[in-house]
Amino acid sequence: EDALSWSHNAVEGKLEYASLLYLPQRAPFDLWQREGARGLKLYVQRTFIMDEAEQFLPMYLRFVKGVLDSSDLPLNVSRELLQQNQQVDAIRSALTKRVLDMLSKMASKQSDDYIRFWDTFGAVLKEGPAEDFTNREKIADLLRFATTRDDESAQRISLKQYVEAMKDDQQSIYYVVAENHATAKNSPHIEALRKQGVEVLLLSDRVDEWLMSHLAEYDGKPLRDVAKGEWDESADDEDAKKALEAAERASESLIERMQGVLSERVAGIRPTTRLTSSPACLTVAEHEMGAQMRRIMEAAGQEMPETKPTMEINVEHPLLQRLDQESDEDRFADLAQILLDQAALAEGSVLEDPATYVARLNKLLVEMSHS
């Protein structure tokens, strides 16, 4: 099968080598094993030396196949020698740049081919910003994302396109991370942004949260996880500020009651203007690990420190107004626990005690049918 694209290059001068690099059309079955076979066929002065010389390309370009013929390396070169060789480092950085340039060219001139490449290898390329600080901006331009522009799961929007479409007063690039696309798309955290017509990146690949923590910004605009930190969009908007202050005053006693019930499970409860149709959502502090990353680390057997999320409530929501008027303390406690469990489910988390949640819900349903 023909390669999707290729690049042939002969270099003379301080270093002398020839390279022939290919982007395959489809992924090898072991692409996801970082210790799987990868690398270029290495020749020295046209004599075949070894298969899979992985020192010449970084890990995030492990899908690239090809041949390298060097005139400078000794014929008896070994893998150990390759690891501590300045010429190898120089060739590696030149080949890395070569591959990234080939991809940039494909993205701008053969967009259909680039889409094919991205759908096959995009998630591997996303490992780049964390591994290759020098080329971080180059890689950032090659990334594609699903967004609320069309809510499709296909990753088609570049950061450049996102920035070009930004509103004049928008300072940040917003994103939400979830276990799958449907959860990201329906996340309560992005309700207010949707209402304002602000585009949000919908991230659901396992590597996404890690990628964002290393990318941090694009084109001078910070990348903001909508499920972290306080919602400070009201800071510049007087009306929003007043609405939030009014909500805080109106919900003081409700929050106190809720904290009495939920203090073991949440760090705090606060009103928010980021919700429009959902009653509640869970957030973590700015510097803390997000829910998706936490689940991945736990699944890999990492011991994670115990942290509690903050619960944000939409005091305008009928459910919270109903909760505020509830005089039966037991029923109030049940309702508050159900709200918290639902907020966890909406972000894609698994409940620690699903049986109790179902029992509480059923009890309420029975009471409702009797009344």
VOLO-910505 format. One record per residue: residue number from 1; residue in three letters; x, y, z of N, C-alpha, C in turn. Coordinates in steps of 0.1 Angstrom, whole numbers, plus 2048, in hexadecimal, padded with zeros to 3 digits. Example, Ala and Ser with C-alpha at 12.3 -4.5 7.8 and 13.67 -1.06 7.14 Angstrom:
1:ALA:884:7C7:84E:87B:7D3:84E:884:7DF:84E
2:SER:880:7EA:847:889:7F5:847:881:800:84F
END
This chain:
1:GLU:809:7F4:800:800:800:800:809:80C:800
2:ASP:805:816:7F8:80D:822:7F7:80D:82A:805
3:ALA:818:831:807:818:83A:814:80F:846:811
4:LEU:80A:84B:81D:802:857:81C:80A:863:817
5:SER:817:864:81B:820:86E:817:82E:86A:81A
6:TRP:838:870:813:846:86C:815:84F:878:813
7:SER:85B:877:818:864:882:817:872:87D:815
8:HIS:879:881:80B:887:87C:808:890:888:80A
9:ASN:89B:886:811:8A4:891:814:8B3:88C:814
10:ALA:8BB:894:80D:8CA:891:80E:8D1:89D:814
11:VAL:8D8:89B:81F:8DF:8A6:826:8EE:8A5:824
12:GLU:8F4:8B0:821:903:8B0:820:908:8BC:829
13:GLY:915:8BB:82C:91A:8C6:834:920:8C0:841
14:LYS:91D:8C6:84D:923:8C1:859:91E:8B3:85C
15:LEU:911:8B0:859:90C:8A2:85A:909:89E:84C
16:GLU:90C:891:849:908:88C:83C:8FF:880:83E
17:TYR:8F2:881:839:8E9:875:83A:8DE:877:82F
18:ALA:8D8:86C:82C:8CC:86D:823:8C1:866:82B
19:SER:8B5:86C:82A:8A9:866:831:89D:864:828
20:LEU:896:85A:82A:889:858:822:87F:854:82C
21:LEU:875:85D:82F:86B:85C:839:85D:85A:834
22:TYR:856:851:839:848:84E:835:83E:850:840
23:LEU:832:855:83C:827:855:845:81E:84A:840
24:PRO:81C:83F:847:813:834:842:805:838:842
25:GLN:7FD:831:83A:7EE:834:839:7E7:82F:845
26:ARG:7EC:823:84B:7E4:81E:856:7ED:81B:862
27:ALA:7E7:81A:86E:7EF:818:87A:7F4:80A:87C
28:PRO:800:807:881:804:7FA:884:7FC:7F6:891
29:PHE:7FA:7E9:893:7F2:7E4:89F:7F9:7E8:8AC
30:ASP:806:7EA:8AC:80C:7ED:8B9:80F:7FC:8BB
31:LEU:808:804:8B4:80A:813:8B5:809:818:8C4
32:TRP:800:812:8CB:7FD:817:8D9:807:812:8E3
33:GLN:80F:808:8DF:819:803:8E9:825:80B:8E7
34:ARG:828:814:8F1:834:81D:8EF:841:815:8EE
35:GLU:840:808:8F3:84D:800:8F2:84D:7F7:8E5
36:GLY:842:7F9:8DD:842:7F1:8D0:84D:7F5:8C7
37:ALA:84F:7ED:8BC:85A:7EF:8B3:857:7FC:8AB
38:ARG:862:804:8AA:861:810:8A2:86F:815:89E
39:GLY:86F:81F:896:87C:824:892:87F:822:883
40:LEU:88B:826:87E:88F:826:870:899:81B:86E
41:LYS:899:817:861:8A4:80D:85D:8B0:815:85C
42:LEU:8BB:811:863:8C7:819:863:8D2:813:85A
43:TYR:8D7:81B:851:8E3:817:848:8EE:820:84C
44:VAL:8FA:81B:84B:906:824:84C:90E:821:83F
45:GLN:911:82C:838:918:82B:82B:912:81F:822
46:ARG:904:81F:822:8FD:816:81A:8FE:807:81F
47:THR:903:805:82A:903:7F8:830:8F8:7F7:83A
48:PHE:8F0:7ED:839:8E5:7EC:843:8EA:7E8:851
49:ILE:8E6:7F0:85B:8EA:7EE:868:8E0:7E8:871
50:MET:8D4:7EF:871:8C9:7E9:87A:8BC:7EE:876
51:ASP:8B2:7E6:87A:8A4:7E9:879:8A0:7F1:885
52:GLU:895:7F9:884:890:800:890:89A:807:899
53:ALA:8A1:810:892:8AA:819:89A:8A1:824:89F
54:GLU:89D:823:8AC:892:82D:8B0:898:83A:8B5
55:GLN:8A6:83B:8B5:8AC:848:8BB:8AA:854:8B1
56:PHE:8A6:851:8A5:8A6:85C:89B:899:864:89A
57:LEU:88E:85F:8A2:882:867:8A2:87C:866:8B0
58:PRO:875:870:8B4:86F:870:8C2:864:866:8C2
59:MET:860:862:8CE:855:858:8D1:848:85C:8CA
60:TYR:845:869:8CB:837:86D:8C5:837:86D:8B6
61:LEU:842:86A:8AF:842:868:8A1:844:859:89E
62:ARG:841:850:8A7:844:842:8A5:83D:83C:899
63:PHE:833:843:893:82C:83D:887:834:83F:87A
64:VAL:83F:847:87B:846:84A:86F:84F:83E:86B
65:LYS:84F:83A:85F:858:82F:85A:863:835:851
66:GLY:86E:82E:84F:877:833:846:885:82E:847
67:VAL:88E:834:83F:89C:82F:83D:8A5:83B:840
68:LEU:8B0:839:847:8BA:843:849:8C7:83D:845
69:ASP:8CF:845:83D:8DC:840:839:8E6:84B:83D
70:SER:8EF:848:847:8F8:852:84C:906:84F:847
71:SER:90E:85A:844:91B:858:840:925:85A:84B
72:ASP:920:85F:857:929:863:862:92A:859:86D
73:LEU:91F:851:86E:920:848:87A:929:83C:877
74:PRO:930:836:881:939:82B:87F:931:81F:87B
75:LEU:937:816:873:930:80A:86E:92D:800:87A
76:ASN:934:801:884:931:7F8:88F:928:7FE:89A
77:VAL:920:808:896:917:80F:89F:90E:805:8A6
78:SER:90B:808:8B3:902:7FF:8BA:8F7:808:8C0
79:ARG:8EC:802:8C5:8E1:80A:8CB:8E6:812:8D6
80:GLU:8F0:80D:8DE:8F5:814:8EA:8FC:821:8E5
81:LEU:904:81F:8DA:90B:82A:8D5:902:835:8CF
82:LEU:8F7:831:8CA:8ED:83A:8C4:8E7:843:8CF
83:GLN:8E6:83E:8DB:8E0:845:8E5:8E8:851:8EA
84:GLN:8F5:851:8E8:8FD:85C:8EE:906:862:8E3
85:ASN:8FF:865:8D8:907:86A:8CC:901:878:8C8
86:GLN:90A:882:8C7:905:88F:8C3:900:890:8B5
87:GLN:906:888:8AC:901:888:89E:8F3:882:89D
88:VAL:8F1:878:8A6:8E3:872:8A6:8D9:87C:8AB
89:ASP:8DD:884:8B5:8D3:88F:8BA:8D1:899:8AF
90:ALA:8DB:89D:8A7:8D9:8A7:89D:8D0:8A1:892
91:ILE:8D3:894:88E:8CA:88E:883:8BC:88D:888
92:ARG:8BA:889:895:8AD:888:89B:8A5:895:89A
93:SER:8AC:8A0:89E:8A4:8AC:89E:8A1:8B1:890
94:ALA:8AA:8AE:886:8A7:8B2:878:89C:8A9:873
95:LEU:89C:89C:876:891:893:870:884:897:877
96:THR:884:89A:884:877:89E:88A:871:8AA:883
97:LYS:87A:8B4:881:875:8C0:87A:870:8BD:86C
98:ARG:877:8B4:866:873:8AF:858:865:8A9:858
99:VAL:862:8A0:862:855:89A:863:84A:8A4:866
100:LEU:84D:8AD:86F:843:8B8:873:840:8C1:867
101:ASP:84B:8C4:85F:849:8CC:853:840:8C5:849
102:MET:843:8B8:847:83B:8B0:83E:82C:8B0:842
103:LEU:82A:8AF:84F:81C:8AF:854:815:8BD:852
104:SER:81D:8C7:855:817:8D5:853:814:8D7:845
105:LYS:81C:8D3:83C:81A:8D5:82D:80D:8CD:829
106:MET:80C:8C1:82E:800:8B8:82B:7F4:8BF:831
107:ALA:7F4:8C4:83D:7E9:8CA:843:7E4:8D6:83B
108:SER:7ED:8DE:835:7E9:8EA:82E:7E6:8E7:81F
109:LYS:7EC:8DD:819:7EA:8DB:80B:7E2:8CF:807
110:GLN:7E2:8C4:810:7DA:8B8:80D:7D1:8B5:819
111:SER:7C7:8BD:81B:7C0:8BC:828:7B9:8AE:829
112:ASP:7B5:8A8:81E:7AE:89B:81F:7B8:890:825
113:ASP:7C4:891:81F:7CF:888:824:7D2:88A:832
114:TYR:7D2:897:836:7D6:89A:844:7CB:895:84E
115:ILE:7BE:896:849:7B3:891:852:7B5:882:854
116:ARG:7B9:87B:849:7BC:86C:84A:7C7:86A:853
117:PHE:7D2:872:852:7DD:870:85B:7D9:873:86A
118:TRP:7D1:87E:86C:7CD:881:879:7C5:877:880
119:ASP:7BB:872:878:7B2:868:87E:7BA:85B:882
120:THR:7C5:858:87A:7CC:84C:87D:7D7:84E:888
121:PHE:7DE:859:887:7E9:85B:890:7E8:867:89A
122:GLY:7DE:86F:899:7DC:87B:8A0:7DF:87A:8AF
123:ALA:7D9:86F:8B5:7DA:86D:8C4:7E9:86B:8C8
124:VAL:7F1:866:8BF:800:864:8C2:807:871:8C1
125:LEU:803:879:8B7:80A:886:8B5:807:88F:8C1
126:LYS:7FB:88C:8C8:7F8:894:8D4:801:892:8DF
127:GLU:80A:888:8DF:814:886:8E9:81F:890:8E8
128:GLY:820:896:8DC:82B:89F:8D8:82E:8AA:8E2
129:PRO:825:8B3:8E5:828:8BF:8ED:82F:8BB:8FA
130:ALA:82B:8B0:900:831:8AC:90D:83F:8A7:90B
131:GLU:842:8A1:8FF:850:89B:8FD:85A:8A4:8F6
132:ASP:855:8AE:8EF:85D:8B5:8E6:85A:8C4:8E7
133:PHE:861:8CA:8F2:85E:8D8:8F5:862:8E1:8E9
134:THR:86D:8DE:8E3:872:8E7:8D8:867:8E8:8CD
135:ASN:861:8DD:8C9:857:8DE:8BE:849:8DF:8C2
136:ARG:847:8E4:8CF:839:8E4:8D4:82F:8EC:8CB
137:GLU:834:8F8:8C7:82B:900:8BF:828:8FA:8B1
138:LYS:832:8F4:8AB:830:8ED:89E:825:8E2:8A0
139:ILE:827:8DA:8AB:81D:8CF:8AD:80F:8D5:8B0
140:ALA:80F:8E0:8B7:802:8E6:8BB:7FA:8E9:8AE
141:ASP:801:8EE:8A4:7FA:8F2:897:7F5:8E6:890
142:LEU:7FA:8DA:893:7F6:8CE:88C:7EA:8C7:893
143:LEU:7E7:8CB:89F:7DD:8C4:8A7:7CF:8C8:8A1
144:ARG:7C6:8BE:8A2:7B8:8C0:89E:7AF:8BC:8AA
145:PHE:7A4:8C3:8AB:79B:8C0:8B6:78C:8C0:8B2
146:ALA:784:8B8:8BA:775:8B9:8B9:771:8C6:8C1
147:THR:767:8CD:8BD:763:8D9:8C4:754:8DA:8C4
148:THR:74F:8E4:8CC:741:8E7:8CC:73C:8EE:8BF
149:ARG:746:8F1:8B6:742:8F8:8AA:737:8EF:8A2
150:ASP:73A:8E2:8A2:730:8DA:89B:72C:8CD:8A4
151:ASP:733:8CC:8B0:730:8C1:8B9:733:8B3:8B3
152:GLU:739:8B3:8A7:73D:8A6:8A2:749:8A0:8A9
153:SER:749:892:8A9:755:88C:8B0:761:88C:8A8
154:ALA:760:88E:89B:76C:88F:893:775:89B:897
155:GLN:782:899:898:78B:8A4:89C:790:8AB:88F
156:ARG:78A:8B7:88D:78D:8BE:881:792:8CC:882
157:ILE:790:8D2:88E:793:8E0:890:7A1:8E2:896
158:SER:7A9:8EB:88F:7B6:8EE:895:7B6:8F9:89F
159:LEU:7C0:8FB:8A7:7C0:906:8B1:7C0:913:8A9
160:LYS:7C7:913:89E:7C7:920:896:7B9:924:892
161:GLN:7B1:91A:88D:7A3:91D:889:79B:921:895
162:TYR:79D:91B:8A1:796:91F:8AD:799:92D:8B0
163:VAL:7A6:931:8B0:7AA:93F:8B4:7A4:949:8AA
164:GLU:7A4:945:89D:79F:94F:893:790:951:895
165:ALA:789:948:89B:77A:949:89D:777:94F:8AB
166:MET:781:951:8B3:77E:956:8C0:777:964:8C1
167:LYS:76F:966:8CB:769:973:8CD:773:97D:8D1
168:ASP:771:98A:8CE:77B:994:8D1:77F:994:8E0
169:ASP:775:992:8E9:778:994:8F7:77C:986:8FE
170:GLN:77D:97C:8F6:781:96F:8FB:790:96E:8FD
171:GLN:794:96B:90A:7A2:96A:90D:7A8:95C:90C
172:SER:7A0:952:90F:7A5:944:910:7A0:93B:905
173:ILE:7A7:930:904:7A2:925:8FB:79C:91B:905
174:TYR:78F:918:904:788:90F:90E:788:901:909
175:TYR:78A:8F8:913:788:8EA:90F:782:8E2:91B
176:VAL:77B:8D7:917:776:8CE:922:77B:8C0:91F
177:VAL:77F:8B9:929:784:8AB:927:77A:8A1:92D
178:ALA:777:897:926:76E:88D:92B:772:87F:926
179:GLU:76B:875:92B:76E:867:928:76B:864:919
180:ASN:760:86A:914:75D:867:906:757:874:900
181:HIS:755:874:8F3:750:881:8EC:742:885:8F1
182:ALA:739:87B:8F3:72B:87F:8F7:72C:886:905
183:THR:734:881:90E:734:887:91B:73A:895:91A
184:ALA:744:897:912:74B:8A4:910:741:8AE:90A
185:LYS:73A:8A9:900:730:8B2:8F9:725:8B7:902
186:ASN:720:8AE:90B:715:8B1:913:719:8B6:921
187:SER:726:8B9:923:72B:8BD:930:724:8C9:936
188:PRO:720:8C8:942:719:8D4:948:723:8E0:949
189:HIS:730:8DD:94A:73A:8E8:94B:73A:8F2:940
190:ILE:735:8EE:934:736:8F7:929:729:8FE:925
191:GLU:71F:8FC:92E:711:901:92B:712:911:928
192:ALA:718:918:931:718:926:930:71F:92B:924
193:LEU:72B:924:921:733:927:915:72B:925:908
194:ARG:723:91A:908:71B:917:8FC:711:922:8FA
195:LYS:70B:926:906:700:931:905:706:93E:8FF
196:GLN:713:940:903:719:94D:8FE:71F:94B:8F0
197:GLY:71E:93F:8EA:723:93C:8DD:732:93B:8DD
198:VAL:738:937:8E8:747:936:8E8:74A:927:8E5
199:GLU:754:925:8DC:758:918:8D8:760:911:8E3
200:VAL:75E:904:8E4:765:8FC:8EE:76B:8F0:8E8
201:LEU:778:8ED:8EB:77E:8E0:8E6:778:8D5:8EE
202:LEU:774:8CA:8E7:76E:8BF:8EE:778:8B3:8ED
203:LEU:77F:8B1:8F8:78A:8A7:8F9:786:89A:8FF
204:SER:788:88F:8F8:785:882:8FE:78F:877:8FC
205:ASP:79B:87B:8F5:7A6:871:8F4:7AD:86F:901
206:ARG:7B2:864:904:7B9:861:911:7C4:86B:913
207:VAL:7CB:86F:909:7D7:877:90A:7D4:886:90B
208:ASP:7C7:88A:90A:7C3:898:908:7C7:8A1:915
209:GLU:7C4:89C:921:7C6:8A5:92C:7D5:8A7:92E
210:TRP:7DD:89C:92C:7EB:89D:92D:7F1:8A7:922
211:LEU:7EB:8A6:916:7F0:8AF:90C:7ED:8BD:910
212:MET:7E1:8C0:915:7DE:8CE:918:7E7:8D3:923
213:SER:7EA:8CB:92D:7F3:8D0:938:801:8D4:933
214:HIS:805:8CE:928:812:8D1:922:812:8DD:918
215:LEU:806:8DE:912:804:8E9:908:802:8F6:90E
216:ALA:7FA:8F7:918:7F7:903:921:7F2:90F:919
217:GLU:7F8:912:90D:7F2:91E:906:7F5:91C:8F7
218:TYR:7ED:924:8EF:7EF:924:8E1:7EE:932:8DC
219:ASP:7F7:937:8D4:7F6:945:8CF:7F4:94F:8DA
220:GLY:7FA:94D:8E5:7F9:956:8F0:7EC:955:8F8
221:LYS:7E4:94C:8F5:7D7:94A:8FC:7D7:93E:905
222:PRO:7D5:93F:912:7D5:934:91A:7CA:929:917
223:LEU:7CD:91D:919:7C3:912:917:7BD:910:925
224:ARG:7AF:911:926:7A9:90F:933:79F:903:933
225:ASP:7A1:8FB:93D:799:8F0:940:78C:8F5:947
226:VAL:781:8F4:941:775:8FA:947:770:8F3:954
227:ALA:776:8E7:957:772:8E0:963:77C:8E2:96F
228:LYS:785:8EC:96D:78F:8EF:977:78E:8FE:97C
229:GLY:790:900:989:790:90D:98E:782:914:98F
230:GLU:782:920:994:775:927:995:772:92D:987
231:TRP:765:92F:985:761:935:978:761:944:97A
232:ASP:76C:94A:974:76E:958:977:76A:961:96B
233:GLU:762:95B:962:75E:963:956:755:96F:95A
234:SER:750:96E:967:747:979:96B:750:985:970
235:ALA:75D:983:971:766:98D:976:765:99A:96E
236:ASP:764:999:961:764:9A5:959:756:9AA:955
237:ASP:74C:9A1:957:73F:9A4:953:737:9A9:95F
238:GLU:733:9B5:960:72C:9BB:96B:71F:9B3:96E
239:ASP:717:9B1:964:70A:9AA:966:70C:99C:96C
240:ALA:716:995:966:719:987:96B:71D:987:979
241:LYS:725:992:97C:72A:993:98A:71F:995:994
242:LYS:716:99E:990:70A:9A0:999:702:994:99A
243:ALA:700:98D:98F:6F8:980:98F:6FE:976:999
244:LEU:70B:975:998:712:96C:9A1:711:970:9B0
245:GLU:713:97D:9B2:712:982:9C0:704:97F:9C6
246:ALA:6FA:982:9BD:6EC:97F:9C2:6EA:970:9C5
247:ALA:6EF:968:9BC:6EE:959:9BE:6F5:955:9CB
248:GLU:700:95B:9CE:707:958:9DA:6FF:95C:9E7
249:ARG:6F9:968:9E6:6F1:96C:9F1:6E5:963:9F3
250:ALA:6DE:960:9E8:6D2:958:9E8:6D4:94A:9ED
251:SER:6E0:945:9EA:6E2:936:9ED:6EB:933:9FA
252:GLU:6ED:93E:A02:6F6:93C:A0D:6F1:930:A16
253:SER:6E4:931:A1A:6DF:927:A23:6DE:919:A1D
254:LEU:6DA:919:A10:6DA:90C:A09:6E7:905:A08
255:ILE:6F1:90D:A05:6FF:908:A04:704:903:A12
256:GLU:700:90A:A1C:704:905:A2A:6FD:8F8:A2D
257:ARG:6F1:8F6:A29:6EA:8EA:A2C:6F0:8DE:A23
258:MET:6F3:8E2:A17:6F9:8D7:A0E:706:8D3:A13
259:GLN:70E:8DD:A18:71B:8D9:A1C:71B:8D0:A29
260:GLY:711:8D2:A31:70F:8CA:A3C:70D:8BB:A38
261:VAL:706:8B9:A2D:703:8AC:A28:70F:8A6:A20
262:LEU:716:8AE:A18:71F:8A9:A0E:72E:8AC:A11
263:SER:731:8B1:A1E:73E:8B5:A21:749:8AA:A1F
264:GLU:744:89D:A21:74E:892:A20:752:890:A11
265:ARG:749:894:A08:74C:891:9FA:751:89C:9F1
266:VAL:74E:8A9:9F6:753:8B4:9EE:75B:8BE:9F6
267:ALA:764:8C5:9EF:76C:8CF:9F6:765:8DB:9FA
268:GLY:75B:8DF:9F1:753:8EA:9F4:747:8EB:9EA
269:ILE:73E:8F4:9EC:733:8F6:9E3:732:905:9E0
270:ARG:730:909:9D4:72F:917:9D0:725:919:9C5
271:PRO:71E:924:9C4:716:927:9B9:71E:92B:9AD
272:THR:719:928:9A1:720:92C:995:717:931:98A
273:THR:71D:938:980:715:93C:975:71A:935:968
274:ARG:722:92A:96A:726:922:95F:71C:918:95A
275:LEU:712:916:963:707:90C:95F:6FB:914:95A
276:THR:6F4:90E:950:6E7:914:94C:6DC:90B:94E
277:SER:6DE:8FE:94A:6D3:8F4:94B:6D5:8E9:955
278:SER:6E1:8E7:959:6E4:8DC:963:6E3:8E2:971
279:PRO:6E0:8DA:97B:6DF:8DF:988:6ED:8E0:98F
280:ALA:6F6:8D8:98B:703:8D8:992:70E:8D2:98A
281:CYS:71B:8D5:98D:726:8CF:987:731:8CE:991
282:LEU:73B:8C6:98E:747:8C4:997:753:8CA:990
283:THR:75B:8D1:998:768:8D7:992:773:8D3:99C
284:VAL:77F:8D4:996:78B:8D2:99F:793:8DF:99F
285:ALA:79D:8E0:9A8:7A5:8ED:9A9:7AE:8EE:99C
286:GLU:7B2:8FA:999:7B9:8FD:98D:7C5:8F4:98B
287:HIS:7CD:8F1:996:7D9:8E9:994:7D7:8DA:996
288:GLU:7CB:8D6:998:7C9:8C8:99B:7C7:8C0:98E
289:MET:7C8:8B3:98F:7C6:8AA:984:7B7:8A9:981
290:GLY:7B4:8A9:974:7A6:8A8:970:7A1:899:972
291:ALA:793:898:971:78D:88B:974:792:880:96B
292:GLN:793:884:95E:797:879:954:7A5:874:957
293:MET:7AF:87E:959:7BD:87A:95B:7BE:871:968
294:ARG:7B6:875:972:7B6:86E:97F:7B1:85F:97C
295:ARG:7A7:85D:974:7A2:850:971:7AD:848:96A
296:ILE:7B4:84E:961:7BE:847:959:7C9:843:963
297:MET:7CE:84C:96B:7D8:849:975:7D4:83D:97E
298:GLU:7C8:83E:983:7C3:833:98C:7C2:826:985
299:ALA:7BE:826:978:7BD:81A:970:7CB:814:96E
300:ALA:7D5:81D:96E:7E3:818:96C:7E9:813:979
301:GLY:7E1:814:984:7E6:80F:991:7ED:819:999
302:GLN:7EC:826:995:7F2:831:99D:7EA:834:9AA
303:GLU:7F0:835:9B5:7E9:83A:9C1:7E7:849:9C0
304:MET:7DB:84D:9C0:7D8:85B:9BF:7D4:861:9CC
305:PRO:7D9:86D:9D0:7D5:873:9DD:7C6:876:9DD
306:GLU:7C0:875:9E8:7B2:878:9EA:7AF:887:9E7
307:THR:7A7:88A:9DE:7A3:898:9DC:794:899:9DA
308:LYS:78E:8A4:9DF:780:8A6:9DE:77D:8B1:9D3
309:PRO:773:8AE:9CB:76F:8B9:9C1:767:8C4:9C8
310:THR:766:8CF:9C1:75D:8DA:9C6:750:8D8:9BE
311:MET:745:8DA:9C5:738:8D9:9BE:733:8E7:9BB
312:GLU:730:8E9:9AE:72A:8F6:9AB:71C:8F4:9A8
313:ILE:713:8FE:9AD:705:8FC:9AB:6FF:908:9A3
314:ASN:6F4:905:99C:6ED:90F:994:6E0:912:99C
315:VAL:6E1:91D:9A4:6D6:920:9AE:6C9:923:9A7
316:GLU:6CA:926:99A:6BD:929:992:6B6:91C:98F
317:HIS:6BC:911:990:6B6:905:98B:6AB:900:994
318:PRO:69F:8FC:98F:694:8F8:997:697:8ED:9A1
319:LEU:6A0:8E4:99E:6A4:8DA:9A8:6AA:8E0:9B4
320:LEU:6B3:8EA:9B3:6B9:8F0:9BE:6AF:8F9:9C6
321:GLN:6A6:8FF:9BF:69C:907:9C6:692:8FD:9CE
322:ARG:690:8F2:9C8:688:8E8:9CF:68F:8E3:9DC
323:LEU:69C:8E1:9DA:6A5:8DC:9E5:6A5:8E6:9F0
324:ASP:6A5:8F3:9ED:6A6:8FE:9F6:699:8FE:9FF
325:GLN:68E:8FA:9F9:681:8FA:A01:67F:8EE:A08
326:GLU:687:8E4:A07:685:8D7:A0D:687:8D7:A1C
327:SER:67C:8D4:A24:67D:8D6:A32:681:8C8:A39
328:ASP:67E:8BD:A32:682:8B0:A38:691:8AE:A36
329:GLU:698:8AD:A41:6A7:8AD:A40:6AC:8A0:A39
330:ASP:6A5:895:A3B:6A9:888:A35:6A8:889:A26
331:ARG:69C:88E:A22:69A:88F:A13:6A4:899:A0D
332:PHE:6A6:8A4:A15:6B0:8AE:A10:6BE:8A7:A0D
333:ALA:6C2:89F:A17:6CF:898:A16:6CF:88F:A0A
334:ASP:6C4:887:A08:6C3:87E:9FC:6C4:886:9EF
335:LEU:6BD:891:9EE:6BD:899:9E2:6CB:89F:9DF
336:ALA:6D1:8A4:9EA:6DF:8AA:9E8:6E9:89F:9E3
337:GLN:6E8:893:9E9:6F1:888:9E5:6EE:885:9D6
338:ILE:6E1:884:9D2:6DE:881:9C5:6E4:88B:9BB
339:LEU:6E2:898:9BF:6E8:8A3:9B6:6F7:8A1:9B4
340:LEU:6FE:89E:9BF:70C:89C:9BE:710:890:9B5
341:ASP:709:885:9B7:70B:879:9AF:708:87C:9A0
342:GLN:6FE:884:99D:6FA:887:98F:705:890:989
343:ALA:70B:899:991:715:8A1:98C:722:899:988
344:ALA:724:88F:991:730:886:98E:72D:87E:981
345:LEU:721:879:980:71D:871:974:71E:879:967
346:ALA:71A:886:968:71A:88F:95C:728:891:957
347:GLU:732:891:960:740:893:95B:747:886:957
348:GLY:73F:87B:958:744:86E:954:74B:866:95E
349:SER:74A:86A:96B:750:862:976:747:856:97A
350:VAL:74E:84D:980:747:841:985:744:843:993
351:LEU:737:841:997:733:843:9A5:73A:838:9AE
352:GLU:73F:83D:9BA:745:833:9C3:73A:829:9C8
353:ASP:72E:82E:9CA:723:826:9D0:717:827:9C7
354:PRO:716:821:9BC:70B:823:9B3:6FE:81D:9B9
355:ALA:6FF:812:9C1:6F3:80C:9C7:6EC:816:9D0
356:THR:6F3:81D:9D8:6ED:827:9E1:6E6:832:9D9
357:TYR:6ED:836:9CE:6E7:841:9C5:6D9:83C:9C0
358:VAL:6D9:830:9BB:6CD:82A:9B5:6C2:829:9C0
359:ALA:6C6:825:9CC:6BC:823:9D7:6B6:831:9DA
360:ARG:6BE:83B:9DB:6B9:848:9DE:6B0:84D:9D4
361:LEU:6B4:84B:9C7:6AC:850:9BC:69E:849:9BC
362:ASN:69E:83B:9BE:692:834:9BE:689:838:9C9
363:LYS:68F:83B:9D5:687:83F:9E0:67F:84C:9DD
364:LEU:686:855:9D6:680:862:9D2:675:860:9C8
365:LEU:678:857:9BE:66E:854:9B4:661:84E:9BA
366:VAL:663:846:9C4:657:840:9CB:64F:84A:9D2
367:GLU:657:853:9D9:650:85E:9E0:648:867:9D7
368:MET:64E:86A:9CB:648:872:9C1:63B:86C:9BC
369:SER:63C:85F:9BA:62F:859:9B4:624:858:9BE
370:HIS:628:858:9CB:61E:858:9D6:618:865:9D7
371:SER:620:870:9D6:61B:87D:9D8:614:881:9CB
END
